[in-house]
Amino acid sequence: MSDTGVSPGRGAGWMRWIGFALAGILVVALTVWAFMSFRPASEAGAAAPTPSATRSADVDPQVASPTPQPTEFPAPAPGATDPVSKPESGTEVPLDQPATAAGDVVVEVTSLEPRSIERSAPGEPSGPALAVTVRISNNGADALDTSGANVSLEYGGDDRIPAVAVSGGDSTLWPSSVAAGATSSAVFVFSKPEGASGDIRVIVDLLATEPDVVFVGPEP
């Protein structure tokens, strides 16, 4: 009859080999554990980076932080401007005589016409008035700026009672400039102050840098 079991001698041999294998595994495990447990502290510390080393790698001490720029700037000083002073009026001229102004300019009162006017704007007077026509002749080589030129009227001789200029009565103005060699006339209408008497003064303000031209004479 055949024997299918394992002989006692063969089974004992396998048991010895298994024991040797287990012993070897145990020795290797103990060796690894001992190495990890008793490794020098210097090697363990070198393995992990310190916080200071990390910061030094991130920030370069040689690179300076940018300087903040100002958000407000001083306003520039305003430029100096020379004041324009009006020269005093020159010698008074008779109403029927021409006067020289601004070098080569001739100014004349060519007409004085009494009128009676009606109120043409709120606040303006009505009644007796005087229409004054003034002519400008530019005998110079350049155009004359008349954009700011004006005429005023005073009654009462030395009392110098100012008359009120009115917009009605066919009043006109000079153009903004009078060309070289050209002539231009304008009509200015003034109400007569009540009870005024004596000489009148026609004051022509031609340029801010020139004295006024003053014509004096009897009221027509």
Residue, then its C-alpha position, 0 to 999 in steps of 0.5 A: m500500500s502506498d504512503t501519501g503522508v509526509s515523513p517525520g524527517r522531511g517535516a522537521g527540515w521544513m520547520r527549521w528553515i521557517g524558523f531561520a527565516l523568521a529569525g532573519i526577519l527579526v534581526v533585520a527589523l531590530t537593526v533598522w529600529a536601532f539605527m533610526s532610534f540612535r541616529p545622531a541629533s546633528e544629522a536629524g537637525a540637518a535634515a529639516p531646514t530651519p525657519s531662519a534659513t528659509r527666510s534668508a532664502d526668500v529675502d535678499p538683504q542686498v535689495a532695498s525696499p523702494t522709497p515711497q513717492p509723494t502723493e502731493f506736489p507743491a503748487p507752482a507760484p503764480g506768475a507776477t503781473d505788472p499792474v496797469s495804472k491809468p495816467e492822469s488826464g492831460t490838458e483839457v481841450p475845447l469842444d470844437q478843437p481836435a486832440t491828439a492821443a496815443g501818438d498818431v490818433v486824432v480824437e474830435v467831438t463832431s456833434l452835440e445834439p440835444r434830444s428828448i428820449e423815452r425809457s428804452a430799458p428798465g432803470e433808464p431815465s427819460g426826458p432831456a438828453l444829449a447825443v455826443t458824436v466822437r470821431i477817431s482818426n487813426n493816422g498810425a501804421d498799426a490798427l488801433d484797438t478800440s474794443g475797450a474805448n468809451v465816452s462819459l459826460e459830466y455836467g455842471g462845470d467844476d461840479r462835474i455832475p455825471a450824466v447817465a448813459v442810455s441805450g436808446g436815442d440811436s446810440t452806436l459804438w466803435p468797432s473793436s479796432v480801427a485800421a491804420g489810416a481809417t476813421s470811425s465815429a460813434v454816438f453816445v447818448f446821455s440823460k441830462p441831470e435835473g437842474a444842471s448848468g454850466d460847462i460840460r465835459v466829454i471824457v474819451d477813454l481811448l486806451a487803458t495805458e493812455p490818459d483820457v482825452v477831456f473836451v470842455g465847453p458850453e452846453p449847446 
